[in-house]
């Protein structure tokens, strides 16, 4: 399930799905309105030991400001 909320400082997108083994996974992304920063939160409760969770992001490119 995907939902989005727009507030005075940022737009927040919440994605809820299942992770490996059927456990719940919740990802929250905050897109700040006046700043190029994007904040990510990942919630993975009760993942099996010794599961390693890795996130890869592409290298930053030039910032394109919208007019």
Buried (B, 14 or more C-beta within 10 A) or exposed (E): EEEEEEEEEBEBBBBEEEBEEEEEBBBBBBBEEEEEEEEEEEEBEEBEEEEEEEEEEEEEEEEEEEE
